[in-house]
Amino acid sequence: MTSFAIRPVQPGDIDAVLGLVHELAAYEREPDAVEMTAEQLRAALFAPDAQLFGHVAVDGADAGGPVIATALWFCNFSTWRGTHGLYLEDLFVQPAHRRRGIGQALLQTLAAVCVERGYQRFEWSVLDWNTPSIEFYRSLGAESMDEWTSFRLTGPALSALAAATT
């Protein structure tokens, strides 16, 4: 087992992170769903008002090896707790590098961000068929929110709702 390092995403990581997003989409059985470009990802992560954040795992202890995993996240807000929280949008470790503790290290890093910043929640979604990930998250003490149903508006439905307000 070789070593790895966790660090914040750097501008030079954009192509590798975008590649991992594509790998995640393929794993989630949606290989053609990613529309994001490298330019969009760069702007989202590094604009002066950036609201997307990320960490990567790199192979080797020197933090300069190839990117082998990523975690992309943003802040949300709990009106009940009155504090921000962290929402993990994507977590992906390349299959060849799984079972090395990389996913857990990324989640520990984000948990530390939460504690350091006073965030009260750390949340994410997982597909209901992704049993290995569900079992892994439960082993860390995460609780499923089975009583909640996620909803999403996109495309024509989003445009129609927006148009209805004018």
Secondary structure, DSSP 8 states (H G I E B T S, - for coil): ---EEEEE--GGGHHHHHHHHHHHHHHTT-TT-----HHHHHHHHHSTT---EEEEEEESTTS-S-EEEEEEEEEEEETTTTEEEEEEEEEEE-GGGTTSSHHHHHHHHHHHHHHHHT--EEEE---TT-HHHHHHHHHTT----TT-------HHHHHHHHHTT-
